[in-house]
């Protein structure tokens, strides 16, 4: 378990540093320099490139990690053959990004941003294959180094460019440069620490990967659709147009920063362990699964309660350059996104265990129905409630994914060995929430947030829920 927490700490620390820098750029600097309309276009470009870039993965990343974890001596052959597939899909995806931007009728500036951000996504997707090697070998400090290098480049160079009066298009060019650094470092670490880059194209290796990947590819596409299609639909269906993307994109970026933790813990550190346990040590699966759920619940419940209550105060501090009406619009979306953000901690467990157990068909059906639900809700809610409607659609989608996913896992894969930590977390978070409601008109968030963390963290420790080992075996 020490390795899990070491890897989680490495990834989380790196992503936390990177996210903090990005938050400074996106949430503090950009709103002070660019108009709401310009910033809305930037969020639209990000949404389109993120969504279509999922085609480059083709569902291959998690099967690749899984196979390399089980056959470490075949790392270079799996990596090389996966790279061939990704290069082909990258060409297709990049063309679709440009075509989509043009056919949707966006402005020349937004299309230009798609050109640079799309290429950055492609380069990062290639680098991500090399990061799979780090994860398969459960040595995530190298991924952490590439993350810090990429984010530091973007934040420092991008920040300087903004302060010197450059446009958002130039910031997108900086993102491309940063992704190039990420790829070069990822290739270098793989070559000199883990395996040579020489390999033989092998139809059987590609067949093994694609048999596992294709069902996940469709599921992953559905997954990203319900995460990113809302921004695209918002720009076309909201009565306020692209400006609504700013009111939604800013709180989305803020809340999404917290989802670094479940990504690092479950998909980063726990996924290789769950894959190995499912294949070779099935008797330990329930305890391993419970271990992951425990930590996600302990983190998710107070985050959801706290952010929901102090969303207006956070919005006033972060976006003080906007007028009161705009701040209220941002805060309204942040309340709902705080709920969905907390739930992502738990739905990440669902997706991780389904991938580790190689439940391709179930994963695809679950993500497909969730995406269809999300699209339907957005079609109904965005024209009526604009950005708030998009946030509500996200919450309902996460609730559906959580309930159906956990129900399936409990019936067919593994059961939780205990649930007492759920009630303890809810109790402490409720008391914390009451305190926030009573004190937020008296104390600033700079005092409230540390006090809440100390209260909740201390309470969880006193109740004996700070565990770093599987104590269920």
VEXNUKE-84898 format. One record per residue: residue in one letter; x, y, z of N, C-alpha, C in turn. Coordinates in steps of 0.1 Angstrom, whole numbers, plus 5000, padded with zeros to 4 digits. Example, Ala and Ser with C-alpha at 12.3 -4.5 7.8 and 13.67 -1.06 7.14 Angstrom:
# VEXNUKE-84898
A513249435078512349555078513249675078 S512849785071513749895071512950005079 
***
This chain:
# VEXNUKE-84898
X500849885000500050005000500850135000 X502150115005502950235005503250284991 X503350184981503550214967502350294962 X501150254965499950324960499950464965 X500250484978500250624983501450704978 X502550644976503750714970503350754956 X502850664948502450704934501350804934 X500350794943499250884943499851024947 X500751024957501351154961502051224950 X502851134943503651194932502751254921 X501751184917500851234906500051344911 X499451334923498551434929499351564931 X500551554936501351674939501751744926 X502051664916502451724903501251794896 X500151714896498851774890498351894898 X498551884911498151994919498952124916 X500252104915501052224911500652274897 X500452184888500052224875498752284874 X497752234882496452284882496452424889 X497252434899497252564906497752674896 X498852644889499352734879498352774869 X497652664864496552684854495452774859 X495052744872494052824878494352974879 X495652994882496053134883495953204869 X496353134858496153184845494753204841 X493953094842492653084837491553164846 X491753154859490653214867491053354873 X492353384873492753514879493153604868 X494053564859494753654849493853674837 X493353564831492553584819491253674821 X490453654831489353734833489653884834 X490853914839491254054841491754124828 X492054034818492654094805491654084794 X490953964793490153944781488653954784 X487853994774486454014776485753874778 X484553884783483753754785483553684772 X483353754761483153694748484353624743 X485553684745486853624741487153504749 X486853514762487153394771486153284768 X484853314765483953214761484353134749 X484953204739485453144727486553044730 X487453084739488553004744488052874750 X486952884758486452764764485752674754 X485152734744484552654733485652574725 X486752644722487852574715488452464723 X488552474736489052374745488052254745 X486752284745485752174746485852094733 X485852154721485852084709487152004707 X488252054710489551984709489651864719 X489151884731489151784741488251664737 X487051704732486151604728486651514716 X487051574706487551504694488851434696 X489651484705490951424708490751284714 X489651254719489351124725489451014715 X489251054702489350954691490750904690 X491750984694493150934692493450824702 X492750824713492950714723492450584718 X491250594712490650474707490450364718 X490350414730490150314741491350234745 X492550274739493650184740494550204753 X494350314759495250344770495150244782 X493950224787493750134798494149994795 X493649934784494149804780495649794779 X496249894774497749904772498349894786 X497949974796498449964809498249824815 X497049774813496649644818497549534813 X497749534800498649424794500049444798 X500549564798501949584802502149554817 X501149584825501249544839501449394841 X500649314833500649174834501849114827 X502449184817503649134810504649244808 X505349274819506349384819507449364809 X507849244806508949214797508549244782 X507249264780506849294766506449444764 X506949524773506549664774506749734760 X507949724755508349794743507449754731 X507149624730506349584719504849634719 X504349634732502949684733502949834731 X503949904736504050054734504250084719 X505150024712505350054698504150034689 X503449914691502349884683501149974686 X501050014699499950114702500250244696 X501550284695501950414689501550414674 X501650304667501250304653499750334652 X498950274660497550294659497250444663 X497850494673497550634677497950734667 X499050714660499450814650498450824638 X497950704634496850704624495650784629 X495150754641493950814646494150964649 X495451004652495751144654495451234642 X495851174630495651244618494151264615 X493351164618491951164616491251264625 X491651264638491051344648491451494646 X492651524642492951664639492151724628 X492051644617491251694606489751714610 X489251634619487851644624487751774632 X488751804640488651924648488452054639 X489352064629489252174620487852184613 X487452064608486252064600485052094610 X485052044622483952074631483852224634 X485052294637485052434640484452514628 X484752474616484252544604482852524602 X482452394603481052364600480052414611 X480552434623479652484633479552634633 X480252694624480152834621480752934631 X481852884638482552964648483353074641 X483753174648484553284642485953234639 X486653314631488053284626488953274638 X488753354649489553344660489453214668 X488153174669487953044676488552924668 X488352934655488952824646490452824647 X491052944647492552954649493052894662 X492252914673492552854686492452704685 X491452654678491252514676492452454669 X492952524660494152474652495352444662 X495652544670496752524679496452434691 X495252454697494952364709494752224704 X494252204692494052064687495351994685 X496352064679497652004677498351974691 X498152064700498652044714498051914720 X496751894718496051774722496651644716 X496951654703497451544696498851504701 X499651604703501051584709500951524723 X500051574731499851524744499351374744 X498551344734497951204734499151114730 X500051154722501251064720502051054732 X502251154739503051154752502351064762 X501051064762500250984771500550834770 X500850784758501250644756502550614764 X503450704764504650674771504450684786 X503450764790503150774805502450634809 X501850564800501350434803502450344808 X503650354803504750274807505050304822 X505050434826505250464840504250404849 X502950404844501850354853501950204853 X502250134842502349994842503449944852 X504550014852505649984861505450044875 X504350104877504050164890505150254895 X505650344886506750434890506350574884 X505350634891504750754886505450884888 X506650874894507351004896507851064883 X507950974873508451024859507251094852 X506051044854504851114849504751254856 X504951244869504851374877505851474872 X507051434868508051534863507551594850 X507051504841506551564828505351654830 X504551624839503351714842503851844847 X504751844856505251974862505952054851 X506751994842507452064832506452124822 X505452044818504452094808503752214814 X503152194826502352304832503152424836 X504352404840505252524843505552604831 X505852534820506052604807504852684803 X503652624804502452694800502152814809 X502252794822501952894831502853014831 X504152984831505153094831505153164818 X505353094807505453154794504053214790 X503053144792501653194789501353314797 X501653314810501453434819502153554814 X503453534810504253644806503653704793 X503153614784502553654771501353734773 X500453694783499253764786499553904791 X500553914801500854034807501554134797 X502154084787502754164776501754204765 X500554174767499554214757499254124746 X499753994746499453904735498053854736 X497553804725496153754724496053604729 X494753564730494553424734495053324724 X495153364711495753274701497153244705 X497853344709499253324713499353234725 X498453244734498453154746498253014741 X497452994731497252854726498552804719 X499252894713500552854708501552814719 X501452874730502252834742501852694747 X500552674746500152534750500752434741 X500852454729501452364719502952344723 X503652444726505052434729505252354742 X504352374752504352304764504152154762 X503152124753502851984750504051914743 X504751984735505951934729507051894739 X507251984749508151954760507751824768 X506451814770505851694777506251564769 X506051574756506251454748507751414748 X508651514746510051484746510551424759 X510051474770510451424783509951284785 X508751264781508051124782508851024774 X509251054762510050964754511350944760 X512051044765513351034771513350944783 X512450964792512350884805512050734801 X511150714792510850574788512150514782 X512850584774514050524767515150494777 X515450584786516550564795516250504808 X515050484812514750424825513950294823 X513150274813512350154813512650054802 X512650104789512750014778513350084766 X513950014757514350064744513050094736 X513250184726512150224718512050134705 X512950034703512849944692511849844694 X511049814683510049714684509749664670 X508949554670508549494657507049514656 X506549564645505149574643504549434643 X503549414651503049274654501549284653 X500949204643499549204642498849144654 X499449044660498848984672498749084684 X499849154686499849254697498749354695 X498649414682497649504679496249444681 X496049324677494749254678494349244692 X495349204701495049194715494549324721 X495349434718494949564723493649614718 X493449594705492149644699490949564703 X491049434706489949364711489449414724 X490449454732490049514745489649664744 X490349724734490149874734488949924727 X488449864716487349914708486149934716 X485649834724484449854733484749974742 X485949984748486250094757486350224749 X486750214736486850334728485450404727 X484450324724483050384723482650434737 X482950364747482550404761483350534765 X484650544761485350654765484850784757 X484450754745483950864737482650924743 X481750824747480550864754480850944767 X481850894774482250954787482651104784 X483551124774483951254772482851344766 X481951284759480751354753479951424764 X479651344774478851404785479651494794 X480951494793481751594800481951714792 X482051714779482451824771481451884762 X480451794758479451844748478651954753 X478451964767477652074772478252214769 X479552224768480152354764479852394750 X479852294741479552314727478052344725 X477152274732475752294731475352434738 X476052464748475852594755476052714745 X477152704738477452814729476452834718 X475652724714474652734704473252744709 X472952694721471552684726471252794736 X472252844743472052944753471553074747 X470553144754470153274749471253374749 X472253354756473353444758474553414748 X474453304741475553274732476853234738 X477953264732479253224737479653284750 X479053394754479353454767478953354778 X477953274776477453184787478553084789 X479453054780480552964782481553014792 X481653144793482453204804481853184817 X480553204819479953184832479953034836 X479952944826480052804829481452754830 X482352804821483652754820484552784832 X484352904837485152944849484952864861 X483652844866483452754877483752604874 X483552564861483852434857485352404859 X486152504855487652494856488052484870 X487452564879487752564893487452434900 X486252384898485752264904486552144898 X486852144885487552034879488952014884 X489552124890490852114895490952014907 X489852004914489751904925489751764921 X489251744909489151604904490551544900 X491551624902492951574900493151454910 X492651464922492851364932492351224928 X491051214925490551084921491251024908 X491651124899492351074887493751014891 X494451084900495751034904495650904912 X494650904921494550794931493950664924 X492750684917492150564911492750524898 X492750614888493150584874494650574874 X495350654883496850644882497450534891 X497150534904497850444913497050314915 X495750324915494950204919494650114907 X494550164895494250084883495149964881 X496449984881497349874879497149764890 X496949814902496749724913495449644912 X494349714908493149644907493149544895 X493849584884493949494873494649364877 X495749374885496549264889495749174899 X495049244908494349174918493149094912 X492449154902491349094896491848964888 X492948974882493448864874494048754883 X494848784893495648694900495348674915 X494648764921494348754936492848794938 X491948724932490548754933490048764947 X490648694956490148694970490448824977 X491348904971491649034977490849154970 X490049124960489449224952488449314960 X487649254969486649324977487349424986 X488449384992489149465002489849584994 X490449554983491049654974490049754970 X488949704965487849794960487349884972 X487149824984486649904995487650014999 X488949974998490050075001489950194992 X489650174979489550284970488250364973 X487150304975485950374978486050454991 X486650395001486850465014487450605012 X488550605005489250735004488550834995 X487850784985487050874976485850934984 X485250854992484150905000484651005010 X485750975017486251065027486651205021 X487051205009487451325002486251394996 X485251314990484251374982483151444990 X482751385001481651445009481851585014 X482951605021483251745026483451845015 X484051795004484351884992482951934987 X482051844985480751874980479951974989 X479951945002479252025011479852165012 X481152165014481852295016481752385004 X482052334992482052424980480652464977 X479652384979478252424976477852544985 X478252534997477852645007478552775004 X479852765001480652895000480852934985 X480152874976480352914962480253064959 X479253134965479153284963480353354968 X480853314979482053384985483253354977 X483453234972484553204963484553284950 X483353284945483153364932483453504933 X483053564945483353714947484853734948 X485553644954487053654956487753634943 X487453524936488153494923487853584912 X486653634911486153704899485753844903 X486553914911486154044916486154154906 X486754124894486754234884485454234876 X484654134878483354134871482254204879 X481254244873480154314881479354204889 X478554254898477754164907476854064899 X476254114889475354024881476153904875 X477353924870478153824864478653724875 X479053784886479553704897478453604902 X477153654903476053574907475753464897 X475953494884475753394874476753274875 X478053314878479053224880478853134892 X478453204903478153134916477053034914 X475953064907474852974905475352844898 X476152854888476752734882477652664891 X478452734899479452664907478752584918 X477552624923476852544933476552404928 X476052394916475652274910476952194906 X477852254900479152194896479852134908 X479752194919480352144932479852004935 X478551994933477851864936478451754926 X478451794913478951694903480351664905 X481151774909482551754911482851654922 X482051664933482251564944481851424940 X480851414932480351284927481351214918 X482151304911483151244902484151164909 X484451194922485351114930484850964931 X483450954932482950824933482750754920 X482250824910482050764897483450724890 X484550794895485850744890486150604895 X485650574907485850434912485150344903 X483850374900483050284891483850264878 X484250364871484950354858486250274859 X486950294870488250224872488050074874 X487050034882486849894885486349824873 X485549894865484949834852486149814842 X487049904841488149894832489149784837 X489449784850490349684855489849544854 X488449534855487849394854487549364839 X487949454830487749434816486249414812 X485349484818483949474816483649574804 X483949534792483949634781482449664777 X481649554776480249584772479549664782 X479649634794478949704805479449854805 X480749874804481250004804480650094792 X480650024781480150104769478650134770 X477850034775476450064777476150174787 X476950164798476750264809477150404805 X478250414798478650544793477750594782 X477250504773476350544763475050604768 X474450534777473150574783473350704791 X474550724798474850844805474950964795 X475650944784475851044774474551084768 X473650984765472351024759471451094769 X471551054781470751124792471251274793 X472551294793473151424794472751514782 X472851454770472551534758471051574759 X470151484762468751514763468451614773 X469151604785468851714795469351844791 X470551844784471051974779470152044769 X469651954760468652004750467452074756 X467052014767465852074774466152184783 X467352174791467652274801468352404796 X469252384787470052504783469252614777 X468352584768467552704763466752774773 X466352704784465552754795466452824806 X467552754810468252804821469752824818 X470152824805471452864801472552774808 X473552844813474652774819474252694832 X473352744839472852664851472252534847 X471452534836470852414830471952314827 X473052354821474152264818474752204830 X474852284841475352234853474452134860 X473152154859472152064865472151934857 X472351944844472451814836473651734840 X474751794843475951724847475651654860 X474951714870474651654883473751534881 X472751544873471751434871472551314864 X473351344855474151244848475051164857 X475751244866476551174876475851084885 X474651134889473751054898473450924892 X473050934879472650814872473850714871 X474950764867476250684865476550614878 X476450694889476850644902475950524907 X474650544906473750444910473750314902 X473750334889473750214881475150144881 X476150224882477550164882477750084895 X477450144906477750074919476849954920 X475649964915474749844916475249734908 X475749754896476349644888477549584895 X478449674900479749624906479349534918 X478449584926478049504938477449364935 X476749364923476149234920477149134912 X478049194904478849104895480349104897 X480849204904482349214905482849204920 X482449294928482949294942481949374951 X481949334963481149404973481949474983 X481449584989482149654999482249575012 X483349575018483549495030483049565043 X482849695041482349785052481849915047 X480949985054480450115049480350215060 X480950185072480750275084481350415081 X482450415073483150545069482150635062 X481250585055480250675048479450755058 X478950695068478150765078478950865086 X480150825089481050915096481351035088 X481651015075481951135066480751225065 X479551165063478351245062478151325075 X478251265086478051335099479051445101 X480351425099481251535101481051645091 X480751605078480551705068479251795071 X478251735077477051805080477351905091 X478051865101478451955112479352075106 X480252035098481152135091480352235083 X479352175076478452265067477652365076 X477152315087476352405096477252515101 X478552485104479452585108479752685098 X479852635085480152735074478952825072 X477752775073476552855071476452965082 X476852935094476753025105477853125105 X479053085100480253175101480653245088 X480053205077480553265064480153415063 X479253465071478953605071479853685080 X480653605088481553665098482953655095 X483453545090484853515087485053505072 X486153535067486453525053486753385049 X486753355036487053215032488453175035 X489353275036490753245039490853185053 X489853215062489853155075488953035075 X487853045069486852935069487352805063 X488052815052488552695045489552615054 X490552685059491552605068490852545080 X489852625086489152575098488352455094 X487752455083486952335078487752215076 X488952235070489852125067490352065081 X490752155090491252105103490152035111 X488952085110487852015118487551885112 X487351875099486951755092488151645093 X489351695089490551605090490751545104 X490651635114490851595128489751495132 X488551525128487451435131487551295125 X487951295112488151165105489351085112 X490351155116491451085123491051035136 X490251115144489851065157488850945156 X488150945145487150825143487850705137 X489150715135489950605131489850565116 X489550665108489350635093490650675085 X491750715091492950745083493750615082 X493450535072494150405071494950405057 X496150345058496950335046497150195042 X496550095049496649955046495249895044 X495249785037494049705036493849635050 X492949685057492749625071491449535071 X491149485059489949405058490249255055 X491549235052491949095048491949005060 
***
